[in-house]
């Protein structure tokens, strides 16, 4: 049975990280001492659930975690630093610190190092998350010991709900734009003034105008979506925001 280490200190480990073409040592003291930290661990970089849900979820909610007293969010995996660095670039996860537990020392110290030889992975971390205050584990969410790769309790929403059930999440905003479009610039300015992050999808670079028409029914830019709902252009956004 995987151990729950609530009330215990995190393992004392030094991680070897490649940064700016230099080897850098990062200690657990640097990551946790005097801080409130959320750490989530996963089986591997570039793997499906980790890339599509686990890491993106924490990255998107990072500002809300910060508003609720969390100093930093750490993603840990038993991968080398080169793999983790490339994964960070691929995911554009600027709000999360990716740490390579290359030798599995931290995972082993947590009692979370498991054998995934059946998948050709070797030793990897079990999937879990935890809230750490000044190096002491306050809360752990450990995925159930089931076949496969369960993902039921270590997600960002579950952790945020534990920290503050009334935490107000920021809306998910996507904005279809076109280079040189003044109405797009206006829409982006309104969102920035509101303090809302947004995903910008540029016509001709990320998608075609056909794709825009298919999802919005319109061919003009910008087209703004908030929490899955089409708001429309810059005037529609202004009305929605009340500005």
C-alpha positions as CSV (number, residue, x, y, z in Angstrom):
1,X,0.0,0.0,0.0
2,X,1.4,3.4,-0.9
3,X,2.1,5.5,2.2
4,X,0.4,8.7,3.1
5,X,3.1,11.0,4.6
6,X,0.9,13.8,5.9
7,X,2.6,15.5,8.8
8,X,6.1,14.4,7.7
9,X,8.8,16.4,6.1
10,X,9.6,16.0,2.4
11,X,12.7,14.0,1.5
12,X,16.0,15.8,1.5
13,X,17.1,15.6,-2.1
14,X,19.3,17.6,-4.6
15,X,18.0,17.7,-8.1
16,X,20.4,18.1,-11.1
17,X,18.9,20.5,-13.6
18,X,20.1,21.9,-16.9
19,X,19.5,25.6,-17.1
20,X,21.0,28.1,-19.7
21,X,23.4,25.3,-20.8
22,X,24.8,25.0,-17.3
23,X,24.3,22.3,-14.6
24,X,22.5,23.7,-11.6
25,X,21.7,22.0,-8.3
26,X,18.3,22.6,-6.8
27,X,17.7,21.4,-3.3
28,X,14.4,20.6,-1.6
29,X,15.2,23.4,0.8
30,X,15.2,25.9,-2.1
31,X,11.8,24.6,-3.3
32,X,10.0,24.3,0.0
33,X,11.6,26.2,2.9
34,X,9.5,29.0,4.2
35,X,7.0,28.5,1.3
36,X,3.6,27.1,0.7
37,X,4.0,24.7,-2.3
38,X,1.7,22.5,-4.3
39,X,3.6,19.5,-5.8
40,X,2.1,17.0,-8.2
41,X,4.0,14.0,-9.4
42,X,3.2,12.0,-12.5
43,X,4.5,8.9,-14.4
44,X,6.2,10.7,-17.3
45,X,6.7,13.7,-19.5
46,X,4.9,13.7,-22.9
47,X,2.6,10.9,-21.8
48,X,-1.1,11.4,-22.6
49,X,-2.9,12.2,-19.3
50,X,0.1,14.2,-18.1
51,X,0.2,16.3,-21.2
52,X,-3.5,16.8,-21.9
53,X,-4.9,17.3,-18.4
54,X,-2.6,17.0,-15.4
55,X,0.1,19.6,-16.1
56,X,-2.2,22.0,-18.1
57,X,-4.8,22.0,-15.3
58,X,-2.3,23.2,-12.7
59,X,-0.7,25.7,-15.2
60,X,-4.1,27.3,-16.0
61,X,-5.2,27.5,-12.3
62,X,-1.8,28.8,-11.1
63,X,-2.9,32.4,-10.7
64,X,-5.9,31.2,-8.6
65,X,-3.6,29.1,-6.4
66,X,-1.4,32.2,-5.9
67,X,-4.4,34.3,-4.9
68,X,-5.1,31.6,-2.3
69,X,-1.7,31.6,-0.6
70,X,0.3,29.2,-2.7
71,X,3.8,30.5,-3.5
72,X,4.7,28.0,-6.2
73,X,3.6,24.9,-8.0
74,X,6.0,22.0,-8.8
75,X,5.6,19.2,-11.2
76,X,7.9,16.2,-10.6
77,X,8.6,13.2,-12.8
78,X,11.2,10.5,-13.0
79,X,12.7,11.9,-16.2
80,X,16.0,13.5,-17.0
81,X,16.3,17.3,-17.1
82,X,16.6,17.4,-20.9
83,X,13.2,15.7,-21.3
84,X,11.6,17.9,-18.7
85,X,13.0,21.0,-20.3
86,X,11.6,20.1,-23.7
87,X,8.3,19.2,-22.2
88,X,8.1,22.6,-20.5
89,X,8.7,24.2,-23.9
90,X,6.1,22.0,-25.6
91,X,3.5,22.7,-22.9
92,X,4.3,26.5,-22.5
93,X,3.7,26.0,-18.8
94,X,5.3,29.2,-17.5
95,X,3.4,29.0,-14.2
96,X,4.7,25.6,-13.1
97,X,8.3,24.6,-12.0
98,X,9.2,21.2,-13.7
99,X,11.6,19.2,-11.6
100,X,13.4,16.1,-12.9
101,X,13.7,13.4,-10.3
102,X,16.1,11.5,-12.7
103,X,17.3,9.0,-10.2
104,X,14.0,8.6,-8.5
105,X,15.4,9.6,-5.1
106,X,12.6,12.0,-4.1
107,X,9.9,9.5,-5.3
108,X,11.6,6.7,-3.4
109,X,11.8,8.8,-0.3
110,X,8.1,9.5,-0.6
111,X,7.4,5.8,-1.0
112,X,5.9,6.6,-4.4
113,X,8.5,4.9,-6.7
114,X,6.8,2.1,-8.5
115,X,7.8,-0.4,-11.2
116,X,6.2,0.2,-14.6
117,X,8.4,-2.3,-16.4
118,X,5.3,-3.8,-18.1
119,X,5.1,-0.5,-20.0
120,X,8.8,-0.3,-20.7
121,X,9.1,2.7,-18.3
122,X,11.2,1.1,-15.6
123,X,10.9,2.8,-12.2
124,X,8.5,5.8,-12.2
125,X,6.6,7.9,-9.7
126,X,3.0,7.0,-8.8
127,X,0.6,9.8,-9.6
128,X,-0.2,12.0,-6.6
129,X,-0.4,15.6,-5.4
130,X,0.4,17.3,-2.1
131,X,0.3,20.6,-0.2
132,X,3.6,21.3,1.5
133,X,4.1,24.1,4.0
134,X,7.6,25.0,5.0
135,X,8.8,21.5,4.0
136,X,6.0,19.7,6.0
137,X,3.3,17.8,4.1
138,X,-0.1,19.0,5.1
139,X,-2.2,17.1,2.6
140,X,-1.8,14.3,0.1
141,X,-4.1,13.1,-2.7
142,X,-2.8,9.7,-3.9
143,X,-4.4,8.0,-6.9
144,X,-6.0,4.6,-6.1
145,X,-3.9,1.6,-6.6
146,X,-5.6,0.3,-9.7
147,X,-4.4,-1.2,-12.9
148,X,-3.3,1.4,-15.6
149,X,-2.9,5.0,-14.8
150,X,-5.8,6.3,-12.6
151,X,-6.3,10.0,-12.5
152,X,-9.1,10.8,-10.1
153,X,-7.9,12.8,-7.1
154,X,-4.5,14.5,-7.9
155,X,-5.9,17.0,-10.3
156,X,-5.7,20.8,-9.9
157,X,-9.4,21.2,-9.1
158,X,-9.3,18.8,-6.2
159,X,-6.3,20.5,-4.7
160,X,-7.8,23.9,-5.1
161,X,-11.0,22.8,-3.5
162,X,-9.1,21.5,-0.5
163,X,-7.2,24.8,-0.1
164,X,-10.3,27.0,-0.6
165,X,-13.7,25.5,-1.6
166,X,-14.9,29.0,-2.4
167,X,-12.0,30.0,-4.6
168,X,-13.1,31.9,-7.6
169,X,-11.7,30.5,-10.8
170,X,-10.9,32.7,-13.7
171,X,-12.8,32.1,-16.9
172,X,-11.2,30.1,-19.8
173,X,-10.8,32.5,-22.7
174,X,-9.9,31.8,-26.3
175,X,-9.5,34.6,-28.8
176,X,-9.4,34.0,-32.6
177,X,-7.4,36.9,-34.1
178,X,-5.6,38.0,-37.3
179,X,-2.3,39.8,-37.7
180,X,-2.9,43.6,-38.0
181,X,-6.5,43.5,-36.9
182,X,-7.3,46.6,-34.8
183,X,-10.4,45.1,-33.3
184,X,-8.4,42.2,-32.1
185,X,-6.0,44.6,-30.4
186,X,-9.0,46.2,-28.7
187,X,-10.3,42.9,-27.5
188,X,-6.9,41.9,-26.1
189,X,-6.6,45.2,-24.3
190,X,-10.0,44.7,-22.6
191,X,-9.1,41.2,-21.5
192,X,-5.8,42.5,-20.2
193,X,-7.4,45.3,-18.3
194,X,-9.8,42.7,-16.8
195,X,-6.8,40.7,-15.7
196,X,-7.9,37.6,-17.6
197,X,-5.4,35.3,-19.3
198,X,-6.4,34.1,-22.8
199,X,-5.3,31.8,-25.5
200,X,-4.8,33.5,-28.8
201,X,-5.4,31.5,-32.0
202,X,-4.1,33.3,-35.0
203,X,-5.6,32.9,-38.4
204,X,-3.1,31.8,-41.0
205,X,-0.7,30.5,-38.4
206,X,-2.7,28.3,-36.0
207,X,-5.9,27.8,-37.9
208,X,-7.6,28.6,-41.2
209,X,-10.5,31.0,-41.7
210,X,-12.6,27.9,-42.5
211,X,-11.9,26.5,-39.0
212,X,-13.0,29.8,-37.6
213,X,-16.3,29.7,-39.5
214,X,-16.8,26.1,-38.5
215,X,-16.6,26.8,-34.8
216,X,-18.1,30.3,-34.6
217,X,-20.3,30.6,-37.7
218,X,-18.4,33.8,-38.5
219,X,-15.4,34.7,-40.6
220,X,-14.4,38.1,-39.0
221,X,-12.0,38.6,-36.2
222,X,-11.8,38.7,-33.3
223,X,-14.1,35.9,-32.2
224,X,-13.9,35.5,-28.4
225,X,-15.0,32.4,-26.5
226,X,-15.4,32.4,-22.7
227,X,-15.9,29.1,-20.9
228,X,-16.9,27.4,-24.1
229,X,-19.5,30.1,-25.0
230,X,-19.1,32.3,-28.1
231,X,-19.2,35.9,-27.1
232,X,-18.3,37.4,-30.5
233,X,-16.3,40.3,-31.7
234,X,-14.8,43.3,-29.8
235,X,-18.2,45.1,-29.4
236,X,-19.8,42.0,-28.1
237,X,-16.9,41.5,-25.7
238,X,-17.3,45.1,-24.5
239,X,-21.0,44.5,-23.8
240,X,-20.2,41.3,-22.0
241,X,-17.7,42.9,-19.8
242,X,-19.8,46.0,-19.3
243,X,-17.1,48.5,-20.5
